[in-house]
Structure formats: structure tokens, C-alpha cells
């Protein structure tokens, strides 16, 4: 009876050890799969579309004005390149970057067409009025002509040529290296982000 009890104890201990190793093996396999997918798949925007990148064409975008009027945003309507500033009124970094975008748009208004594109309609009219944004602001509805449009996050600034090609893309607020890149490319001194 004692030997039978010892056998059961050894079997129970062996099962516990097996369970621990099995759980560790499953976790390792899961981690390996996540790392593989992270390295081998292009990131996706929340809408399921791949984020845009330099050299790609931006499709015609269906947008809505602050009054709700629907229209198509194209890039050939002006011979100047377009600076498309993508933001959300609820985005903290968009608010902190607002003085930079305003300074940029005022300094370079004769050379670039500035357009704001909000990914959210919540409090948009109030946000634009309160901050006296000096360029047209629209809310994003969808991409036309079978295209898609996605950005990795807000704020994102795109420089789009009149043929719709992305020439520059700056992700995030204009701080640190991003501020230096924008200032160098746009030949303007920016005030920096507010805290």
C-alpha cells in the first residue's frame, strides 16, 4: 500500500512537471508566432487598411465639411502640393502640436495647400472654432475609386504632390527629430509642442 501511494505521488508530481512544461511550450510558441507575424506582415490601420507610405498614391477621399456637405478631396485641384494634416479632436498630441501646424500653414500658405482631415466628427466644429484653425478642415468619410486610406495614428502629416503621390510623411507631433525634419524640409522655424 505504501509503494502504491508512493507511485501515485510520483505520478502526480510528474503530471505537474509535464503541465508546467506544456504551458511554457504553448506560451513560447504563441510568442514566436506573434514575433513572426509582427516582422512579416505590414501593419494595419484600425479600419483594416494598410497605412500609407512615401511614394504611394493617395486616392480621392470622400470627406464632409463642417456643415455636413459631402465632397471628394482630390490633389489636382491646386497646382501646389497639399499638406494634409490628419488628426482627431480628442488626440492629446494633436492638441499639443496645434501651434506647430498653425505656424507652418501661415509661413508656407503661398507654396502649399493646407487641409485638415479629422478621423472623428465628435466635437469637431467646436474644436476648429475654439482653436481658430487657419485652413479648411474636413472629416473623413471614405476612399473612392476602390482605394483605401489609412494612417498609423494621429497626428500624421502628409505632403502630397498634385498627382496624389506622397512625398513626405511625418508621424506624430513635431518634437525632437520630427520637428527637425519638418523645419528642414519646409524651411521654417516651429515653436515646438505645448505641454
C-alpha positions, 0 to 999 in steps of 0.5 A: 500500500505504501509503494502504491501511494508512493507511485501515485505521488510520483505520478502526480508530481510528474503530471505537474512537471509535464503541465508546467512544461506544456504551458511554457511550450504553448506560451513560447510558441504563441510568442514566436508566432506573434514575433513572426507575424509582427516582422512579416506582415505590414501593419494595419490601420484600425479600419483594416487598411494598410497605412500609407507610405512615401511614394504611394498614391493617395486616392480621392477621399470622400470627406464632409465639411463642417456643415455636413456637405459631402465632397471628394478631396482630390490633389489636382485641384491646386497646382501646389502640393497639399499638406494634409494634416490628419488628426482627431479632436480628442488626440492629446498630441494633436492638441499639443502640436496645434501651434506647430501646424498653425505656424507652418500653414501661415509661413508656407500658405503661398507654396502649399495647400493646407487641409485638415482631415479629422478621423472623428466628427465628435466635437469637431466644429467646436474644436476648429472654432475654439482653436481658430484653425487657419485652413479648411478642415474636413472629416473623413468619410471614405476612399473612392475609386476602390482605394483605401486610406489609412494612417498609423495614428494621429497626428500624421502629416502628409505632403502630397504632390498634385498627382496624389503621390506622397512625398513626405510623411511625418508621424506624430507631433513635431518634437525632437527629430520630427520637428527637425525634419519638418523645419528642414524640409519646409524651411521654417522655424516651429515653436515646438509642442505645448505641454 
